[in-house]
Amino acid sequence: MISYPLLSRIKVTPINGRITSLDLEKCQVHIDPVNFDNKIKLKLDSNFYSFDIEFPVNVEKVSVSLVRPTIVMGPDGFKILKAPRSNSYMKANLKYISSIETKLKIQIGNLEKDIQLEKGKFNEKIIIPLNLDKLDHEVVKLCTDKNFCKEYVIPIKVLDSTGAEINKKIKIRNSFVEIEEDRKLDLFEQHQITARSISVYKSILRARVGDILNLDGKEIKVEPGLRRIFISQENETREFLIEGVETPLLDFSAKIEGNDLVLSTKLSRKAGMEIIYCSDDWRDLVEGNAAIKLNLLPECSNLIVSLYDGDLIWRYNYNLDLTVSSFIKTAYLNSIKIKQHLETFGIL
């Protein structure tokens, strides 16, 4: 508390310190000393005067110390949890006695950190993340704005990674296996992912539309065009690209012309064609419309047509009963005509 001269309509402004209460009638002001040098300075203003006054103040010095300070550095590649740019930390109990509020500046290497000191007696635990080089020790400097400074030389303890707690996850992605490791040690952690190639699988497939493919135990029905499929099970994911290929055969018919069996085909694209007609066979590359002649075999009623497009095969079975019946009927009518014609000559 400070008393000042009585002036009419006086205005009190602190030059340093901070006013906590002011009684104009008693001419008393309560000051919290801030940024002072053993003196409190006030500016007094009235309608007639304006001047500065000083009051000597005896304030107990700030006492600050670090109790059991330790600097810990993590193993190579380890960072502090929630402070990924820090590879070490200092921990200590900050013990101080202060009759005023002031700031404490802590300097460690290139780091400067400000801590607000309250009035009173305190013993607080502090942990400060750091990013230090590998040294044997580090100098820690404490300073306040009251010309108080103190230095500590603190040895650096480097942790050994062999004591880390390891959580490992293995994921298979296509032809690679990913090993994800989370290591935790003290306040440090390390996240590491390594990948290596495993057995190559057949990932691009051509299949006939309508076929059922078994991919890693899952049945997939082939649809027209390109289709991308992801098969996931437990920790494994694989990608497949499936090309659904439709049959090139658009139209097929058979008819008898004389002693020939004439086959008419229409293909949407070039493909290899194989025809098996009992003891007769035929094969060639066919594109668009084609007419194929085979020797008619009245005793044969089965026709097998196979189409080849790369490694894909379409096979069709045709029954020629109607065609053969038509041939037999034609032959029977022809035999009757021949018989009638011969009877006119008296041969039969």
C-alpha positions as CSV (number, residue, x, y, z in Angstrom):
1,M,0.0,0.0,0.0
2,I,1.3,3.5,-0.9
3,S,0.0,6.9,0.3
4,Y,0.4,9.9,-2.0
5,P,-0.2,13.7,-1.6
6,L,-3.8,14.9,-1.7
7,L,-4.7,16.9,-4.8
8,S,-8.2,17.8,-6.0
9,R,-9.6,15.4,-8.6
10,I,-6.4,13.5,-8.8
11,K,-5.8,10.7,-11.3
12,V,-3.3,8.0,-10.5
13,T,-1.5,6.0,-13.2
14,P,1.1,3.4,-12.5
15,I,4.4,3.7,-14.5
16,N,5.4,0.2,-13.3
17,G,3.5,-2.2,-11.1
18,R,-0.2,-2.9,-11.3
19,I,-2.9,-1.2,-9.3
20,T,-5.1,-3.7,-7.4
21,S,-7.2,-1.2,-5.5
22,L,-7.4,2.6,-5.2
23,D,-8.9,4.8,-2.4
24,L,-9.0,8.4,-3.5
25,E,-10.5,9.7,-0.2
26,K,-7.7,8.1,1.8
27,C,-5.1,8.8,-0.9
28,Q,-4.1,5.1,-0.8
29,V,-3.3,2.8,-3.7
30,H,-2.5,-0.9,-3.5
31,I,0.2,-1.9,-6.0
32,D,1.2,-5.3,-7.3
33,P,4.9,-4.7,-8.2
34,V,5.6,-5.7,-11.8
35,N,8.6,-4.7,-13.8
36,F,10.1,-2.8,-10.9
37,D,13.7,-2.1,-9.8
38,N,13.1,-1.7,-6.1
39,K,11.0,1.3,-6.8
40,I,7.4,1.9,-7.6
41,K,6.6,4.9,-9.9
42,L,3.3,6.6,-10.1
43,K,2.0,9.4,-12.3
44,L,-0.3,11.9,-10.6
45,D,-2.5,14.1,-12.7
46,S,-5.0,16.9,-11.6
47,N,-6.4,20.0,-13.1
48,F,-3.4,21.9,-12.0
49,Y,-0.5,19.6,-11.7
50,S,1.0,16.5,-13.4
51,F,4.1,14.9,-11.9
52,D,5.8,11.6,-11.2
53,I,6.6,10.3,-7.8
54,E,8.7,7.3,-6.7
55,F,8.5,5.0,-3.7
56,P,11.2,2.7,-2.6
57,V,10.0,-0.9,-2.2
58,N,11.7,-3.8,-0.6
59,V,10.5,-7.0,-2.3
60,E,11.9,-10.4,-1.5
61,K,13.8,-11.8,-4.4
62,V,12.4,-14.7,-6.5
63,S,13.9,-18.1,-5.6
64,V,13.8,-20.7,-8.3
65,S,15.4,-24.1,-8.6
66,L,15.1,-27.4,-10.5
67,V,14.8,-30.5,-8.3
68,R,16.1,-33.8,-9.8
69,P,16.4,-32.5,-13.4
70,T,16.8,-35.2,-16.0
71,I,17.2,-35.1,-19.8
72,V,16.2,-38.2,-21.6
73,M,16.8,-38.9,-25.3
74,G,15.0,-41.6,-27.2
75,P,16.6,-44.2,-29.5
76,D,17.3,-43.3,-33.2
77,G,14.0,-42.9,-35.0
78,F,11.9,-42.5,-31.8
79,K,9.9,-39.3,-31.3
80,I,7.9,-38.0,-28.3
81,L,4.2,-38.9,-28.4
82,K,2.2,-35.8,-29.4
83,A,5.4,-33.9,-30.1
84,P,6.7,-35.5,-33.3
85,R,9.5,-33.0,-33.8
86,S,11.1,-33.8,-30.4
87,N,13.6,-36.6,-29.8
88,S,14.2,-35.9,-26.1
89,Y,12.7,-34.2,-23.1
90,M,13.7,-32.6,-19.7
91,K,11.7,-33.5,-16.6
92,A,12.1,-31.9,-13.2
93,N,10.3,-30.4,-10.3
94,L,10.2,-26.6,-10.6
95,K,10.4,-25.3,-7.1
96,Y,10.1,-21.5,-6.5
97,I,9.1,-18.8,-4.0
98,S,7.9,-15.5,-5.3
99,S,6.2,-12.5,-3.7
100,I,5.2,-11.2,-7.1
101,E,3.9,-12.5,-10.4
102,T,6.8,-12.8,-12.9
103,K,8.0,-14.8,-15.9
104,L,10.6,-17.5,-15.8
105,K,12.6,-18.1,-19.0
106,I,14.0,-21.6,-19.4
107,Q,16.7,-21.9,-22.1
108,I,17.8,-25.4,-23.2
109,G,20.0,-25.5,-26.3
110,N,18.1,-23.5,-29.0
111,L,14.8,-23.7,-27.1
112,E,13.4,-20.9,-25.0
113,K,10.3,-21.5,-23.0
114,D,8.4,-19.0,-20.8
115,I,6.6,-20.1,-17.6
116,Q,4.4,-17.8,-15.6
117,L,5.3,-17.7,-11.9
118,E,2.5,-16.9,-9.5
119,K,2.8,-15.3,-6.1
120,G,3.5,-17.8,-3.4
121,K,5.4,-21.0,-2.8
122,F,5.1,-23.8,-5.4
123,N,6.6,-27.2,-6.3
124,E,5.4,-28.2,-9.8
125,K,6.4,-31.1,-12.1
126,I,7.4,-30.0,-15.6
127,I,8.1,-31.9,-18.8
128,I,9.6,-30.0,-21.7
129,P,9.9,-31.7,-25.1
130,L,13.3,-31.0,-26.8
131,N,15.1,-31.7,-30.0
132,L,18.8,-32.1,-29.2
133,D,21.9,-33.4,-30.7
134,K,23.6,-36.5,-29.2
135,L,25.8,-34.9,-26.5
136,D,26.9,-36.0,-23.1
137,H,25.2,-33.1,-21.3
138,E,23.2,-30.0,-21.9
139,V,23.2,-26.6,-20.1
140,V,19.9,-25.5,-18.7
141,K,19.6,-21.8,-17.8
142,L,16.8,-20.3,-15.7
143,C,16.2,-16.5,-15.7
144,T,13.5,-14.1,-14.5
145,D,12.8,-10.5,-15.3
146,K,14.1,-9.7,-11.8
147,N,17.8,-10.2,-12.8
148,F,17.7,-13.8,-11.4
149,C,19.7,-16.4,-13.4
150,K,20.8,-19.9,-12.5
151,E,22.5,-22.6,-14.6
152,Y,22.4,-26.4,-14.5
153,V,24.6,-28.8,-16.3
154,I,22.5,-31.9,-16.9
155,P,23.7,-35.2,-18.3
156,I,21.7,-36.7,-21.2
157,K,20.5,-40.2,-20.8
158,V,20.0,-42.1,-24.1
159,L,17.5,-45.0,-24.0
160,D,18.1,-48.4,-25.5
161,S,15.4,-49.5,-28.0
162,T,15.7,-53.2,-26.9
163,G,13.2,-52.4,-24.1
164,A,10.5,-51.0,-26.4
165,E,7.0,-52.5,-26.4
166,I,6.3,-53.6,-29.9
167,N,2.8,-53.8,-31.5
168,K,3.1,-55.5,-35.0
169,K,0.5,-55.7,-37.7
170,I,0.9,-57.6,-41.0
171,K,-1.1,-56.6,-44.0
172,I,-1.1,-58.3,-47.4
173,R,-1.8,-55.9,-50.2
174,N,-1.8,-57.5,-53.7
175,S,1.7,-58.9,-54.2
176,F,3.2,-57.1,-51.2
177,V,3.2,-57.8,-47.5
178,E,3.3,-54.6,-45.3
179,I,4.7,-54.9,-41.8
180,E,3.5,-52.1,-39.6
181,E,5.3,-51.7,-36.3
182,D,4.4,-49.4,-33.4
183,R,7.1,-49.2,-30.8
184,K,6.6,-47.4,-27.4
185,L,9.3,-46.7,-24.9
186,D,8.9,-44.3,-22.0
187,L,7.4,-41.1,-23.5
188,F,8.7,-42.1,-27.0
189,E,7.1,-43.9,-29.9
190,Q,8.2,-45.1,-33.4
191,H,6.0,-45.9,-36.3
192,Q,7.6,-47.9,-39.0
193,I,6.2,-49.5,-42.2
194,T,8.2,-52.0,-44.3
195,A,7.0,-53.7,-47.4
196,R,8.4,-56.6,-49.4
197,S,7.3,-58.6,-52.4
198,I,5.6,-62.0,-51.9
199,S,4.4,-64.6,-54.4
200,V,2.9,-63.0,-57.5
201,Y,-0.7,-63.9,-58.2
202,K,-2.7,-63.8,-61.5
203,S,-4.4,-60.4,-61.1
204,I,-5.7,-59.8,-64.7
205,L,-8.2,-62.3,-65.9
206,R,-10.1,-63.0,-69.1
207,A,-13.1,-65.1,-68.7
208,R,-16.3,-66.0,-70.6
209,V,-19.4,-64.0,-69.6
210,G,-21.5,-66.1,-67.2
211,D,-18.6,-68.1,-65.9
212,I,-18.1,-68.4,-62.1
213,L,-14.5,-67.6,-60.9
214,N,-13.2,-68.6,-57.5
215,L,-11.0,-65.7,-56.3
216,D,-9.4,-66.4,-52.9
217,G,-12.3,-68.4,-51.9
218,K,-15.0,-66.0,-53.1
219,E,-17.2,-66.8,-56.1
220,I,-17.5,-64.0,-58.7
221,K,-19.8,-64.2,-61.7
222,V,-18.2,-62.8,-64.8
223,E,-20.0,-59.8,-66.4
224,P,-19.5,-58.1,-69.8
225,G,-16.6,-55.6,-70.0
226,L,-14.0,-54.7,-67.5
227,R,-14.7,-55.0,-63.8
228,R,-12.4,-54.3,-60.9
229,I,-12.8,-56.5,-57.9
230,F,-11.3,-56.2,-54.4
231,I,-11.2,-59.3,-52.3
232,S,-10.6,-58.7,-48.5
233,Q,-10.3,-61.3,-45.8
234,E,-8.7,-60.7,-42.3
235,N,-5.5,-58.8,-43.0
236,E,-5.3,-59.5,-46.7
237,T,-6.6,-57.4,-49.6
238,R,-6.1,-58.3,-53.3
239,E,-7.2,-56.5,-56.4
240,F,-8.3,-58.3,-59.6
241,L,-9.1,-56.9,-63.1
242,I,-11.6,-59.1,-64.9
243,E,-12.4,-58.8,-68.6
244,G,-15.7,-60.5,-69.3
245,V,-15.6,-61.7,-72.9
246,E,-18.8,-62.6,-74.8
247,T,-19.1,-65.4,-77.3
248,P,-18.1,-64.4,-80.8
249,L,-20.9,-66.6,-82.3
250,L,-23.8,-64.5,-83.4
251,D,-25.7,-66.9,-85.6
252,F,-25.4,-70.5,-86.8
253,S,-27.5,-72.7,-89.1
254,A,-27.2,-75.9,-91.2
255,K,-28.9,-77.1,-94.4
256,I,-28.5,-79.8,-97.0
257,E,-27.5,-79.0,-100.5
258,G,-27.3,-82.2,-102.6
259,N,-24.7,-84.4,-101.0
260,D,-23.3,-81.6,-98.9
261,L,-24.1,-80.3,-95.4
262,V,-23.8,-76.5,-95.6
263,L,-23.1,-74.6,-92.4
264,S,-23.7,-70.8,-92.2
265,T,-22.0,-68.9,-89.3
266,K,-21.8,-65.3,-88.3
267,L,-19.0,-64.1,-85.9
268,S,-18.6,-60.8,-84.2
269,R,-14.8,-61.0,-84.4
270,K,-12.1,-63.2,-85.7
271,A,-11.9,-66.5,-83.9
272,G,-10.6,-70.0,-84.5
273,M,-13.4,-72.4,-85.4
274,E,-13.3,-76.2,-85.2
275,I,-16.2,-78.4,-86.4
276,I,-16.3,-82.1,-85.7
277,Y,-18.9,-84.0,-87.7
278,C,-18.6,-87.7,-86.7
279,S,-15.6,-88.9,-88.7
280,D,-15.1,-85.6,-90.5
281,D,-13.6,-82.4,-89.1
282,W,-12.8,-78.9,-90.2
283,R,-10.9,-76.0,-88.6
284,D,-9.8,-72.5,-89.6
285,L,-9.8,-68.8,-88.6
286,V,-13.2,-67.3,-89.3
287,E,-14.4,-63.7,-89.3
288,G,-17.8,-62.2,-90.0
289,N,-20.0,-64.4,-92.2
290,A,-18.8,-67.8,-93.5
291,A,-20.3,-70.8,-95.3
292,I,-18.7,-74.2,-94.7
293,K,-19.4,-77.3,-96.7
294,L,-19.0,-80.8,-95.3
295,N,-19.8,-84.2,-97.0
296,L,-23.2,-85.2,-95.8
297,L,-23.2,-88.3,-93.6
298,P,-26.8,-89.6,-93.2
299,E,-25.8,-91.8,-90.3
300,C,-24.4,-88.9,-88.3
301,S,-26.7,-86.6,-86.3
302,N,-24.2,-84.9,-84.0
303,L,-22.3,-81.7,-84.7
304,I,-19.7,-80.2,-82.3
305,V,-18.7,-76.5,-83.0
306,S,-15.8,-75.0,-80.9
307,L,-14.7,-71.4,-81.0
308,Y,-11.3,-70.3,-79.7
309,D,-10.4,-66.7,-78.7
310,G,-7.0,-66.7,-77.0
311,D,-7.3,-69.2,-74.1
312,L,-11.1,-69.0,-74.1
313,I,-13.1,-71.8,-75.6
314,W,-16.9,-71.9,-76.4
315,R,-18.2,-75.3,-77.3
316,Y,-21.7,-76.0,-78.8
317,N,-23.4,-79.3,-79.6
318,Y,-26.0,-79.5,-82.3
319,N,-28.4,-82.3,-83.0
320,L,-29.0,-82.7,-86.8
321,D,-32.0,-85.1,-86.5
322,L,-34.3,-82.7,-88.4
323,T,-31.8,-82.1,-91.0
324,V,-31.1,-85.8,-91.5
325,S,-34.9,-86.6,-91.5
326,S,-35.3,-84.1,-94.3
327,F,-32.5,-85.7,-96.2
328,I,-34.0,-89.2,-95.8
329,K,-37.4,-87.8,-96.9
330,T,-35.9,-86.3,-100.0
331,A,-34.1,-89.5,-100.8
332,Y,-37.3,-91.5,-100.4
333,L,-39.3,-89.2,-102.7
334,N,-36.5,-89.4,-105.2
335,S,-36.5,-93.2,-105.1
336,I,-40.3,-93.2,-105.8
337,K,-39.8,-90.9,-108.8
338,I,-37.1,-93.2,-110.1
339,K,-39.3,-96.3,-109.6
340,Q,-42.2,-94.7,-111.4
341,H,-39.9,-93.6,-114.2
342,L,-38.5,-97.1,-114.7
343,E,-42.0,-98.7,-114.6
344,T,-42.9,-96.7,-117.7
345,F,-40.2,-98.6,-119.5
346,G,-41.5,-101.9,-118.1
347,I,-38.4,-102.5,-116.2
348,L,-40.1,-103.0,-112.8
